[in-house]
């Protein structure tokens, strides 16, 4: 059985619903081993460690070599899943995605290029230093759009001047490596990213972001808003 995460506003309420959850699982012949129940932080869930305020990734080991396209696809699954938590941009990940090009046969020979190996080392380094924060329900959600390497990257976060670190990053959002169509303007990519960030906010918090911050002049944005259909 997969991991189950149960959350509630208070510990008292959580303890109240836990017997009901176990009973419901037992009715479907699903067993929960008492030794597997985690009631204190850090909670280990789907490859991450949930602490009191932050979320960190558990250690990940990448293979040093691959032999086939199937190996490459399995390898790429981990960094792709980690991207929202590590702040890695599309440009930084491109060497890894490039090894999927070529013969589509899963048994076709494939190997890590020096560039792909360097990108993997970047992922490993990001794992050791990056973390994201848990949501504070009392603070509005803000989406920040940045342009590192001229590729739009979104940050879903919360800002509070009273925090030691005023910006709490909840997730990073990047566009797919292979877009469905080639966008001729940067603002087209920004529009796609805003839509993706908006959708992700609904997945995470079931709410719209309170504000979206763009690094453009107001006059420029207003012109783009009028002339860009997706935006």
Long-range contacts (C-beta under 8 A, 24 or more apart in sequence): 1-30, 1-31, 1-32, 3-45, 3-46, 4-32, 5-43, 5-45, 5-46, 47-81, 48-85, 50-134, 52-134, 53-133, 53-134, 54-131, 54-132, 54-133, 54-134, 55-85, 55-131, 55-132, 55-133, 55-134, 56-131, 57-82, 57-85, 57-86, 57-127, 59-127, 60-124, 60-127, 62-120, 62-123, 62-124, 64-112, 65-111, 65-112, 66-99, 66-110, 66-111, 66-112, 67-109, 67-110, 67-111, 68-106, 68-107, 68-108, 68-109, 68-110, 69-100, 69-102, 69-103, 69-104, 69-105, 69-106, 69-107, 69-108, 69-110, 70-106, 70-107, 71-110, 72-99, 72-100, 72-110, 73-100, 73-106, 76-100, 79-119, 79-120, 79-123, 82-123, 82-126, 82-127, 83-172, 83-174, 84-132, 84-171, 84-172, 84-173, 85-130, 85-131, 85-132, 85-171, 85-172, 86-123, 86-126, 86-127, 86-130, 86-172, 87-126, 87-130, 87-153, 87-169, 87-172, 88-122, 88-123, 88-126, 88-172, 88-174, 89-148, 89-149, 89-151, 89-153, 89-174, 90-149, 90-151, 90-153, 90-174, 90-175, 90-177, 91-148, 91-149, 91-151, 92-119, 92-122, 93-119, 93-174, 93-177, 94-119, 94-177, 95-119, 96-120, 97-177, 97-178, 132-169, 132-170, 132-171, 133-157, 133-158, 133-168, 133-169, 133-170, 134-170, 135-170, 135-204, 135-205, 136-160, 136-168, 139-168, 140-209, 140-210, 140-211, 141-170, 141-201, 141-205, 141-207, 141-208, 141-209, 141-210, 142-209, 142-210, 142-211, 142-212, 142-213, 143-194, 143-197, 143-198, 143-201, 143-209, 143-211, 143-212, 143-213, 144-213, 145-190, 145-193, 145-194, 145-197, 145-212, 145-213, 145-214, 145-215, 146-215, 147-186, 147-215, 150-186, 151-175, 151-189, 152-186, 152-189, 152-190, 152-193, 153-193, 154-193, 154-194, 154-196, 154-197, 156-197, 156-200, 156-201, 156-204, 156-209, 170-204, 171-200, 171-204, 173-197, 173-200, 185-228, 187-224, 187-228, 187-231, 188-228, 188-230, 190-214, 190-231, 191-228, 191-230, 191-231, 192-230, 194-231, 195-230
